């Protein structure tokens, strides 16, 4: 991968994490949701990075659940569904 493409991907991941954290911390804030949707629609690479981050988040949760020995059903009770785009 050339240096410019690598820098572009770093910027995309930085923004992905920033938006993800804002949504996670304030899920009911319409400005955060609007910013996320606008950004996801700007470039297919944005949606790809956001989906990859979502998979990492889910995988981490599953790994932690297994580590502490709790069934996933117990952890998922009363949880809102994952945000879908």
MDTraj code that builds the backbone (N, CA, C; nanometers):
import mdtraj as md
import numpy as np

residues = "UNK UNK UNK UNK UNK UNK UNK UNK UNK UNK UNK UNK UNK UNK UNK UNK UNK UNK UNK UNK UNK UNK UNK UNK UNK UNK UNK UNK UNK UNK UNK UNK UNK UNK UNK UNK UNK UNK UNK UNK UNK UNK UNK UNK UNK UNK UNK UNK UNK UNK UNK UNK UNK UNK UNK UNK UNK UNK UNK UNK UNK UNK UNK UNK UNK UNK UNK UNK UNK UNK UNK UNK UNK UNK UNK UNK UNK UNK UNK UNK UNK UNK UNK UNK UNK".split()
xyz = np.array([
    [0.0860, -0.1177, 0.0000],
    [0.0000, 0.0000, 0.0000],
    [0.0898, 0.1229, 0.0000],
    [0.0585, 0.2173, -0.0866],
    [0.1430, 0.3354, -0.0912],
    [0.1148, 0.4250, 0.0297],
    [0.2072, 0.5150, 0.0552],
    [0.2017, 0.5985, 0.1759],
    [0.0769, 0.6873, 0.1806],
    [0.0387, 0.7466, 0.0656],
    [-0.0793, 0.8338, 0.0638],
    [-0.2059, 0.7549, 0.0976],
    [-0.2209, 0.6362, 0.0399],
    [-0.3396, 0.5531, 0.0682],
    [-0.3409, 0.5122, 0.2146],
    [-0.2265, 0.4794, 0.2675],
    [-0.2172, 0.4429, 0.4090],
    [-0.2567, 0.5609, 0.4983],
    [-0.2116, 0.6801, 0.4636],
    [-0.2497, 0.8004, 0.5389],
    [-0.3998, 0.8258, 0.5295],
    [-0.4564, 0.8054, 0.4104],
    [-0.6003, 0.8231, 0.3923],
    [-0.6779, 0.7244, 0.4797],
    [-0.6321, 0.6001, 0.4833],
    [-0.7002, 0.4991, 0.5654],
    [-0.6881, 0.5325, 0.7137],
    [-0.5739, 0.5842, 0.7550],
    [-0.5578, 0.6256, 0.8952],
    [-0.6580, 0.7354, 0.9301],
    [-0.6757, 0.8315, 0.8402],
    [-0.7718, 0.9394, 0.8637],
    [-0.9154, 0.8859, 0.8696],
    [-0.9460, 0.7916, 0.7816],
    [-1.0799, 0.7317, 0.7824],
    [-1.1028, 0.6584, 0.9144],
    [-1.0056, 0.5816, 0.9595],
    [-1.0213, 0.5086, 1.0859],
    [-1.0312, 0.6045, 1.2038],
    [-0.9536, 0.7108, 1.2020],
    [-0.9624, 0.8097, 1.3102],
    [-1.1031, 0.8687, 1.3174],
    [-1.1582, 0.9050, 1.2021],
    [-1.2928, 0.9637, 1.1993],
    [-1.3981, 0.8597, 1.2365],
    [-1.3794, 0.7364, 1.1913],
    [-1.4708, 0.6277, 1.2266],
    [-1.4782, 0.6111, 1.3773],
    [-1.3635, 0.6058, 1.4417],
    [-1.3604, 0.5909, 1.5874],
    [-1.4233, 0.7104, 1.6574],
    [-1.3942, 0.8289, 1.6076],
    [-1.4507, 0.9503, 1.6671],
    [-1.6033, 0.9479, 1.6615],
    [-1.6588, 0.9163, 1.5447],
    [-1.8034, 0.9131, 1.5294],
    [-1.8659, 0.7996, 1.6099],
    [-1.8010, 0.6851, 1.6114],
    [-1.8503, 0.5704, 1.6877],
    [-1.8587, 0.6041, 1.8363],
    [-1.7554, 0.6663, 1.8882],
    [-1.7532, 0.7020, 2.0302],
    [-1.8626, 0.8037, 2.0621],
    [-1.8807, 0.9014, 1.9742],
    [-1.9864, 1.0006, 1.9975],
    [-2.1237, 0.9343, 2.0003],
    [-2.1491, 0.8439, 1.9068],
    [-2.2769, 0.7732, 1.9033],
    [-2.2912, 0.6847, 2.0268],
    [-2.1848, 0.6180, 2.0635],
    [-2.1887, 0.5303, 2.1816],
    [-2.2164, 0.6093, 2.3081],
    [-2.1504, 0.7221, 2.3236],
    [-2.1642, 0.8017, 2.4454],
    [-2.2960, 0.8787, 2.4518],
    [-2.3482, 0.9205, 2.3383],
    [-2.4727, 1.0006, 2.3338],
    [-2.5627, 0.9480, 2.2216],
    [-2.6185, 0.8279, 2.2369],
    [-2.6944, 0.7672, 2.1271],
    [-2.8198, 0.8441, 2.0868],
    [-2.8713, 0.9278, 2.1741],
    [-2.9943, 1.0007, 2.1424],
    [-2.9691, 1.1389, 2.0834],
    [-2.8439, 1.1736, 2.0613],
    [-2.8111, 1.3053, 2.0069],
    [-2.8312, 1.3038, 1.8550],
    [-2.9311, 1.3764, 1.8046],
    [-2.9575, 1.3731, 1.6600],
    [-2.8430, 1.4315, 1.5769],
    [-2.7696, 1.5246, 1.6320],
    [-2.6566, 1.5818, 1.5571],
    [-2.5499, 1.4756, 1.5306],
    [-2.5224, 1.3930, 1.6301],
    [-2.4233, 1.2855, 1.6109],
    [-2.4714, 1.1863, 1.5054],
    [-2.5987, 1.1500, 1.5124],
    [-2.6528, 1.0566, 1.4129],
    [-2.6472, 1.1169, 1.2730],
    [-2.6851, 1.2431, 1.2608],
    [-2.6821, 1.3085, 1.1294],
    [-2.5405, 1.3163, 1.0741],
    [-2.4457, 1.3505, 1.1595],
    [-2.3051, 1.3568, 1.1161],
    [-2.2565, 1.2204, 1.0689],
    [-2.2945, 1.1165, 1.1427],
    [-2.2539, 0.9813, 1.1051],
    [-2.3143, 0.9419, 0.9704],
    [-2.4421, 0.9613, 0.9546],
    [-2.5083, 0.9233, 0.8296],
    [-2.4497, 1.0002, 0.7117],
    [-2.4304, 1.1293, 0.7284],
    [-2.3719, 1.2116, 0.6216],
    [-2.2328, 1.1592, 0.5845],
    [-2.1526, 1.1314, 0.6857],
    [-2.0160, 1.0854, 0.6618],
    [-2.0154, 0.9472, 0.5955],
    [-2.1020, 0.8578, 0.6412],
    [-2.1074, 0.7235, 0.5818],
    [-2.1448, 0.7299, 0.4339],
    [-2.2276, 0.8251, 0.3973],
    [-2.2724, 0.8365, 0.2582],
    [-2.1719, 0.9063, 0.1672],
    [-2.0687, 0.9651, 0.2232],
    [-1.9699, 1.0363, 0.1421],
    [-1.8808, 0.9438, 0.0605],
    [-1.8533, 0.8259, 0.1138],
    [-1.7535, 0.7403, 0.0493],
    [-1.7765, 0.5961, 0.0946],
    [-1.7760, 0.5003, 0.0025],
    [-1.7927, 0.3598, 0.0418],
    [-1.6861, 0.3128, 0.1422],
    [-1.5687, 0.3750, 0.1393],
    [-1.4630, 0.3373, 0.2340],
    [-1.5027, 0.3726, 0.3774],
    [-1.5837, 0.4756, 0.3932],
    [-1.6292, 0.5144, 0.5266],
    [-1.7207, 0.4067, 0.5843],
    [-1.8158, 0.3612, 0.5033],
    [-1.9078, 0.2573, 0.5487],
    [-1.8325, 0.1274, 0.5761],
    [-1.7360, 0.0965, 0.4916],
    [-1.6565, -0.0252, 0.5112],
    [-1.5825, -0.0197, 0.6448],
    [-1.5203, 0.0930, 0.6745],
    [-1.4463, 0.1067, 0.8010],
    [-1.5419, 0.0996, 0.9198],
    [-1.6594, 0.1630, 0.9084],
    [-1.7561, 0.1608, 1.0174],
    [-1.8071, 0.0186, 1.0411],
    [-1.8345, -0.0549, 0.9344],
    [-1.8776, -0.1938, 0.9483],
    [-1.7679, -0.2808, 1.0106],
    [-1.6442, -0.2575, 0.9709],
    [-1.5326, -0.3330, 1.0291],
    [-1.5199, -0.3030, 1.1784],
    [-1.5353, -0.1765, 1.2149],
    [-1.5295, -0.1402, 1.3554],
    [-1.6431, -0.2068, 1.4323],
    [-1.7616, -0.2129, 1.3726],
    [-1.8734, -0.2808, 1.4365],
    [-1.8444, -0.4277, 1.4601],
    [-1.7819, -0.4923, 1.3638],
    [-1.7463, -0.6332, 1.3800],
    [-1.6427, -0.6523, 1.4908],
    [-1.5485, -0.5610, 1.4986],
    [-1.4484, -0.5671, 1.6059],
    [-1.5169, -0.5515, 1.7409],
    [-1.6106, -0.4571, 1.7495],
    [-1.6842, -0.4318, 1.8735],
    [-1.7613, -0.5576, 1.9170],
    [-1.8321, -0.6183, 1.8219],
    [-1.9094, -0.7392, 1.8517],
    [-1.8173, -0.8533, 1.8929],
    [-1.7100, -0.8737, 1.8193],
    [-1.6160, -0.9821, 1.8505],
    [-1.5536, -0.9644, 1.9880],
    [-1.5227, -0.8414, 2.0228],
    [-1.4658, -0.8133, 2.1544],
    [-1.5661, -0.8468, 2.2635],
    [-1.6910, -0.8092, 2.2433],
    [-1.7951, -0.8407, 2.3415],
    [-1.8128, -0.9902, 2.3590],
    [-1.8122, -1.0645, 2.2495],
    [-1.8252, -1.2098, 2.2566],
    [-1.7068, -1.2698, 2.3307],
    [-1.5861, -1.2240, 2.2980],
    [-1.4668, -1.2759, 2.3647],
    [-1.4700, -1.2474, 2.5146],
    [-1.5120, -1.1269, 2.5515],
    [-1.5200, -1.0938, 2.6936],
    [-1.6260, -1.1766, 2.7637],
    [-1.7390, -1.1991, 2.6984],
    [-1.8449, -1.2810, 2.7578],
    [-1.7946, -1.4224, 2.7832],
    [-1.7221, -1.4764, 2.6883],
    [-1.6669, -1.6115, 2.7057],
    [-1.5627, -1.6134, 2.8170],
    [-1.4845, -1.5075, 2.8247],
    [-1.3794, -1.4984, 2.9265],
    [-1.4387, -1.4999, 3.0671],
    [-1.5502, -1.4299, 3.0855],
    [-1.6091, -1.4249, 3.2192],
    [-1.7105, -1.5362, 3.2409],
    [-1.7352, -1.6162, 3.1369],
    [-1.8205, -1.7324, 3.1499],
    [-1.9693, -1.7040, 3.1561],
    [-2.0116, -1.5893, 3.1046],
    [-2.1546, -1.5572, 3.1044],
    [-2.2139, -1.5870, 2.9675],
    [-2.3328, -1.6466, 2.9668],
    [-2.3996, -1.6683, 2.8378],
    [-2.4298, -1.5357, 2.7700],
    [-2.4184, -1.5324, 2.6399],
    [-2.4436, -1.4102, 2.5649],
    [-2.5869, -1.3625, 2.5841],
    [-2.6816, -1.4541, 2.6006],
    [-2.8211, -1.4129, 2.6216],
    [-2.8350, -1.3228, 2.7429],
    [-2.7603, -1.3520, 2.8496],
    [-2.7669, -1.2693, 2.9700],
    [-2.7146, -1.1287, 2.9426],
    [-2.6123, -1.1179, 2.8611],
    [-2.5526, -0.9880, 2.8324],
    [-2.6380, -0.9048, 2.7378],
    [-2.7197, -0.9716, 2.6577],
    [-2.7976, -0.9012, 2.5563],
    [-2.9355, -0.8587, 2.6046],
    [-2.9753, -0.9008, 2.7221],
    [-3.1075, -0.8638, 2.7730],
    [-3.1188, -0.7130, 2.7849],
    [-3.2324, -0.6616, 2.7423],
    [-3.2638, -0.5180, 2.7531],
    [-3.1669, -0.4284, 2.6782],
    [-3.0957, -0.4810, 2.5806],
    [-3.0036, -0.4003, 2.5003],
    [-3.0715, -0.3612, 2.3700],
    [-3.0566, -0.2356, 2.3281],
    [-3.1130, -0.1969, 2.1992],
    [-3.0384, -0.2684, 2.0864],
    [-3.1026, -0.2850, 1.9720],
    [-3.0324, -0.3504, 1.8587],
    [-2.9181, -0.2635, 1.8099],
    [-2.8233, -0.3282, 1.7421],
    [-2.7120, -0.2541, 1.6833],
    [-2.7652, -0.1575, 1.5794],
    [-2.6969, -0.0471, 1.5667],
    [-2.7363, 0.0537, 1.4697],
    [-2.7098, -0.0002, 1.3290],
    [-2.8076, 0.0081, 1.2462],
    [-2.7925, -0.0388, 1.1084],
    [-2.7994, 0.0804, 1.0148],
    [-2.7236, 0.0743, 0.9077],
    [-2.7263, 0.1830, 0.8087],
    [-2.7874, 0.1297, 0.6810],
])
top = md.Topology()
chain = top.add_chain()
for i, resn in enumerate(residues, 1):
    res = top.add_residue(resn, chain, resSeq=i)
    for name in ("N", "CA", "C"):
        top.add_atom(name, md.element.get_by_symbol(name[0]), res)
traj = md.Trajectory(xyz[None], top)
